[in-house]
Amino acid sequence: MYEVGTREMPDRSLLCIKRSVAGRDHAWAFGKEFIALLRHYQLPQIRGRAGAFFCIYWGEVSEDSDGPMEWCRPVPPDEAEALAVRCPELTLRAEPAHQEAFVNIGDGQIDGAEWQLVEQSLHAWSDQQPGILPADLGLRITYLPSEVGQDTYQDFAVPFHGQPRG
């Protein structure tokens, strides 16, 4: 089982692209398309976790199910409207402040068995937290630059309402 942590996330302005995709290959291609847009537009960065780009799974993505998925990039709120005009492929939206339960899954892609372990870890944690309710903000993977070198690490997060036990 993975260790589950919690964190507070602030209100954020997001530039996003959302699409229904079926299967791992289409999901992978959609992510590469989003990264290409980020490189093309060279958006200003917000430091730390609050500024990391992330992917929201609004439903299961498999050969039998098409999600949808949404890729999001936080942008400075005072520049958000102008950036949205400059990036017509992306949609501007706001995300409210919230809490997240998360599991660090490291680098690279994880297989089906590891996904199950991540889900089991988060379910076990939530079962031990009376009063915790999932928020309607979607399951997500956050991609953060590593503190060492150019690699990134990922974490799987579930936004929630309520107060976890210490």
N, C-alpha and C positions, 0 to 999 in steps of 0.2 A: 504494500500500500504506500501511496505517496503521502507526504506531510502536507497538510492544508493550512494555508495562512489566510489572513484577511487584510484588506486595505481600504482606505477611503479614496475615492476618485472625485475630482472637482467637476463643476460644470465645464463643459467644453463645446467649442464650435468645431464642427467636423466637416470636411469635404469627403464625400462618399460616392461610391458606385455600387449599385445593387443589381443582382442578376440571378435568375434561376439557372443552375448548372447541375447536370447529372454526371456522376462518376468522378473518380479521382483525377483523370487526365484533364477533363474540362475545368475542374476546380483549380488545378495547378496552372493551366493556361490563363485562367481569369486572374490569378494572383500575379503572374508575370506581366499581364497587361496593366494591372494597377501599378506595379513597380515601374514600368516604363513611363506611365503618366507622371508619376512622382519625379522621376529623373528629368523628364521633358520640361516640366513646369518649375522645378527647383523651388519648391515652396519653403517659406521660412520655417524654421524648426522651433518647437517648444522643448526645452530640456526635460530630461527625466521621463518617468513612466507616463505622466500625463500627456506627453508629446509623442509617444510611440505610436506607430501605426498598428492597426489591428484588423482582424477579420471576424465578423459576426456570422454565426450559423443560425439562421432563423428557422431552420428545419434540417432534417437529415439530408446529407449529400452522399448519394451512392448511385450504383447503376440503376436502381429502382426508384430513386427519389431525387428531386432536383432542388432541394434546399428551400428557399433561396439563400445566397451568401451576399454579404455586404462588406466591402473593404472600406476602411475609414482612416483618415489622417487628420489629427487635431491641428488646428491652425490658430494663430493669435486672434482673439475675438475682435480686436480693433481693426484687423485687416481682412476679416473673413468675407465680408460682402464684396470687396474689390477682388479678392482671390477667386471667389466663385464666378465672377464675371470673366476673369482671365482664363478659367479652366472650365469650359462649357461641358465637357464630358462628365464632370463631377457635380454632385448636388450638395448644397450647403444645408446642414441641419444642426440643431443644438441637442446635446445630451445632458440630462440633469446630473447633479452630483449624486453619488450612490456609493454603496459598499460592495466589495467583491470578495468572494472566496476564491482562492487560486491555488494551483498546483504548478510548480516549476517543472517543465518537461524538457528543458535543455535545448540542444541544437538538433537540427535535422528533422526529417519526417518520422512520425511514429506509426507503428503498425496497428492493426485492429486489436490485438491482445493488449497492447499498451494503452490504447484508447479506453478499453474496458476497465483497466486498472485505474486510470485517471477518473473515470466516471464513478467507479466503486468507491474510490477515496473521497470524492466530493459528496456522494450520497451518504456514506458512513458519517462524515463530518456533520452534514445537515441533519441527520437522524438524531444526533447528540445535541442539537441546538434547538430547544423548544422556542417557538415564536419567530423562527427564521422563515421567511417566505421568499420565493424567487421573484425578482423584479422582471418586468416585461421589457428587458433590454437585450435579450439574446445571449446565448453562449458565445464565448469569444476566445480567440488566441491573440495574445499581444506579442509583438516582435520588438525586442529591445536590443540595441547595440551592447555588446559585451564590454565589460570594463577592461578586458585584456584583448588587444588586437582588434581586428576588424570583424570578428565573428559576431553572430547574434545569438540570443537565447530566447526561448519562447515560454510563455506560460498560458495555461488554460484557465479561464476565469468564468465564474457564474455570478452576475450581479444579484444582490438580495436586499430585502428590507428586514429590519429587526435588529436586535442586539445579541451578538454571539456571546457565549460563556467565555470568560477569561481563560 
